[in-house]
Amino acid sequence: LDSNGCNDPWIMQDYLLGAFQEWAYHSSRKMEASPNHNHECHSPNRIDQIRVGMCTGEKDGKTCTSDATNCATRPDLFETHSQWCTVSKNGNEGSPTGLALYGKCKGPESSWCVWSDNECPISNTTHHFSFIPASQQAVSLSSLSLSGPGQLENHFEEELCTCEKTIVGACLAKKGTNSHGSAYSCAVSRDACDDNSQYIPALDLMVI
């Protein structure tokens, strides 16, 4: 998803065991321009093979999510690339939905699901924005599930930030850079962009 994936502890373990000789991060834009482009990395069928992290703090509900800022109480206990978590699912038995969850940015008139709090605008004198971490949603949902399946279903449809609702930014190729197809390629963070492109936040893309 971004260059932080190269620090996946499971990949590091395989490397130390001799399964890999070397590796380096290749941005989506660079891969598309390569004659040896591996289409598997862009296949929707791989969504449940791509790991995300988990909030492991006692009050964070073992929430599978994308970034430490999505852990409401103990972001310092965020476990990257958890073996229980993929982009869409939470394999932990204690999960109330079995789904990975993402943060929510709440504005004056609307709200939207985001990868991390970095995608939530800074409040100013005329507009106030607040960030609701994924684990806060999960903990609220655990309490709500005790009230009956009807309320749980309604809450799921309206409130939860799941992967298909989450908007992301893009890498925009710099002028003079050879790009394959569109100059834009979707990106979850600025760490997904290479040196020949700049990151455009999700909210900025909504108004382009």
N, C-alpha and C positions, 0 to 999 in steps of 0.2 A: 504493500500500500504506500509506504514511503521509505526513506533511507533507514529509518529506525528498525525496519524489519531485518536488516543485516545483523542486528544485535540480538536476534531471537536466540534465547538460551538453548533451544532444541537444535537449532542449526549449529551453534557453537559446539554442542556436545558431539554432533556428527563429525564436525571438522576435527575435533581433538582425537576422535576415534579413527581418523584417516579416510572418512567417506568423501570428503571434499578436499581438493588441492588448494583452491583459492576461490574467492567470490568478490563481487563488487556490485553496488547498486546501479541499476539501469532505469532511467525514468521511462514512463510510458511513451513520451514523445520520441525518445531515442530508440526504443524498441520498435515502434511503428516504422521508423525510417530505416531500420536495419534489414538487409536482404535475408538475414537468418531469423527474422521475427518469429517468435514463439506465440502462436495464437492462443495457447492454453491459458496464458496469464490474463487474457481478456474474456475468457469464457464465463458466462453466468453459472455454468455448471460447477465451477470451482468455488463458489461463494461460501460453501460450508467446509472448505478445506483451508481457508485463510483465517489464521488465528488473530484474535484481538486480546486485550487484557482483562483483568478482573480486579474489582475493588474487594480487598480481603479484610478490611476493617470490620470489627465486630458489629458495628451499627450501619454498615453499608450494604448488607444483604447479599453478599457474594454476587454482585452485579457484573455481568460480562459487558464490557464497554471499550471505547476506543482510546481514552486518554485519562490521565490522573485527575484532571479537573472535573471529571464526571463522578468522582468519589466525594460525597458531601462532607463526610466527617474525617476521614483519614486518607487524603490523597497520597501521603507518603508511603502507604501500604499498597499502592497500586502494583499489581503483578503483571508485567508485560507478557504478551503472547502466552496466555494461560492454556494449558492442555484441555481445559473444559470449555473454552470459548471460541466461537467463530464469529464472523461478521454478522450472521443472522441468529445464531442459536446459543443457548446457555445449557450446557450438559450437566450442570450441578443439580443434584436431586432436590436441593432446597429452593430452587427457582420457582416463583409462583406462575410463570408463563412458559419457561423453557426458551425464552428469547433473549438475545442481546439487546441492550437498551442504550440510547444516546441522549445527549443533553438537549435542553430546550431553551431557546432565547425568546423571552417574552417582551414585546414592545407595547406601546400605548394602545394599538388597535388590533394587533395580531401576534401570533407566535409561530415559531418554526423550529424544526429539529436540526441540530447541528453536531458536528464531529467533536468540538471542544469549545470551551468558553472563549477561545481566541476568535471564534466566528461571531461572537455577540458584540454588537457595537457598544462603544463607551457612552454612557448617559451624558446628556448635556443639559443646558438650561431649559430647553423646550421639549426634549424627549427623554423618557426614562426607560432603560432596558434592564432586565434582570435575567440571570442565568439560573436554570433549574437543573442541577446535576442528575445524571441517569440514576444513581443509587437512591436519590431522594424519591424518584418515581417508583422504584422497585420496592422500597420500604413502605411507601404509602399504599401500594398495590397489595402487599402482604397483609396489611391491616384491613383493607377493603374486602379482600377475598373471604374474610370471616363473616361478612354481612350477607353473603348469598351470591350464587352464580350470575343472577340477573344484573346486579350492580357491577360485578366484575367485568362482564361482557361490555356493558355500556362504557365503562371507564377505559377499557382496552381500546375501543374504537376511537374515542375522542381525545384521550390524554397521553397515551404511551408513545414515546419516540422510538420506533423500531427502525431497522436499517432502510426499508423501502421509503420511509418518510423523511429520511435525513438528507439534507442538501449539502453539497460539497463545493469547493472552489475549483479553480483550474490553473494550469500552467499555460502562460501565453508566450509563445516563441518570440524572442527579440527580433527586431528588424534586421534583415540581412542573413538570418539563420534559415537554413534549408529545413523545411518541415514537410512531413508526409500528410497530405490531406489538409485538415483544418489546422490553423495556427494555435487553437485551443486544445488542451487535453485535460480531462477531469483529474482532480487531485484532492486528496483529503486534507493536505496541509502544505506549507511551503517546503517541508522536507521531502516532498514528492517531486519537486522541480529540480532540473539540472541547472548548470551555470549559464546556459544559453536561453533561459526562460525566466519569467517573473511570475510570482504567485498572485492570483486575483481571488480575494475572499468570496465566499458563497453569496453574501448579501450584495456585493458589488455586481456580481453576475446577473442577479435578478433585475437590475435596472439597466443593463447594457442593451 
